[in-house]
Amino acid sequence: MNKPYYHHKRQYQNQDPLGNFFKILFSPLTSLFKPQPKIDYNSIKKKWTDIRIKLNEDSESSHKMAVIEADKLLDSVLKSKMAKGENFGERLRDFRDRFKNHYSDIWQAHIIRNKIVHESDYNLPKTEAEEAIRKFKKGLEILGVL
């Protein structure tokens, strides 16, 4: 059986080759001049206070929410600091040099967050929640927002 033949116009036929040359040449430089999103330090401090309040409550569900929100807060700061990546793990890896000795601690805190989110029967002791929160806080301090 013969396959039908389709004639496709080449995409580059109608494009300006000189314009494409300059786009390719200067595209790495344009990222240097992109303005960084403004960081709302007061909002971050308020969110951190809310996280601490949840951690001090007596319910495991509050402790889980505190860990999830701390992870989300650090991720939003990474995004605002222009970390590259499609997800938290990739953005954290992009800033690995900045976190130096604390990178693996922050990664461990993120693993706890993943267990909370993906394992419905995950039991989170308060001490483990406190440790994860401490690690997220260190990451936020290193980034200069706490």
N, C-alpha and C positions, 0 to 999 in steps of 0.2 A: 504494500500500500504506500503510495507516494504521499509525502508530507506536503502540505500547501506551502508555497513560497511567499514570504512576506517581504516587501521592500520597505526598509526603514531608512529614513533620512538620518544621516549622522548628526549627532547632537552638536558637534562643533562647527558644522558648516555655516551657521548663521551667527556665530560668535566672533567677537573682535579678538584676533590672536594677540595683538599688542596689549590690549586691555587685560587679557588673561595673564600675559607675561608679568605685568606689573602687579596684579593681584597676588600671584604666586610669590613674586619677589618681596613684596612688602607686607604680606599677611602676618608673618611672625612679629613684625614691628607694631602692628596695630593693636595687638593684645597688651603691649606695654603702656599704651596711652588710654586704655579703657579706664574710666573712672571706677574706683572701688565703691561698692554699695556702702552707704553710710551705716555705721553701727550705732544702734540706740543703746548706750550703756545703761541708762536708767531702766529700760525695759528688760535688759538682761539681768540686772540686779534684782528687779521685782520677780522675775521668773525663778531666779535662784532662791529667793526668799520663800516662794511658794513650794519649791522642791524641798527645802529644809523643813517646812511645816508638815508636808506629807510624810517625810521621813520620821518625824517626831510623833506621828499618830500611832495608835496601838494596833492598827490592822495591817495584815500582810498585803492586802490589795493596795493600800496607800503606799506601802514601801515599794511595791512593784511599779506603781504609777510614778513615784519619785525617780526611780532608775530610768524608766522609759523617757520621762520628760528631760532628765539630765542629758541623756544620750541625744535626744532631739535638739536640745539647746546647743550642745557642742557641735552638732552637725550644722545647725544654722549659722553658727559663727564661722565654721570652716568654709561654708559657702560664701559668706560675706567677705572672708579673707581671700577669696578667689581660688580656693583649693580645687584642683582638677579631679574629676571623677563622676561616675554615674550614681554612686551610692556612698554611704558613710565609710565603708571599708576602703574604697579607692581614694576618697578625699583624705582620710587619715593617713594612708600610705603616702600620698602626695606631700604631706607635711611631716613625714617621718623624721627628717633631719632637724626640724624645729622642736620636736618633742624629745629627741635624743633618748635619754635613759628611761623616759616615762612612756614611750610608745607602746611597749608590751603591756604595761599596766592599763593603759587606756583601751587597748585591744581586748584585754581580759574583761574589763567592765562592759564593753560592747557585747561580748559573748554572753554575759549574764543577761543583758537586755534581750538578746536573741532568744535565749532559753525562755524568758518570761513570755515573749510574744509568740513563740512557735511551739512550746510544750505546755499544753493546757494543765497538766498535773504538776508543773514545776513548783517546788516548795522553796521559797526564798526566806532564809533566816534573816532577822534584822541585822545581824553583824555583817552578813554578806552584802546586804543592801547598803549599809553604811560604808563599807569598803569600796563598793562600786562608785558611790556618790563622791567619796574622797578622791578617787582616781579621775572622775570627770571634772571635779573642781580643779585639780592640778592642771589638767589640759586647758581649762578656761583661763587659769592664771598665767600659764605659759603664753597663751594668745593675747594676754593683756586686757581681758575684759572683766576680770574679777580681781 
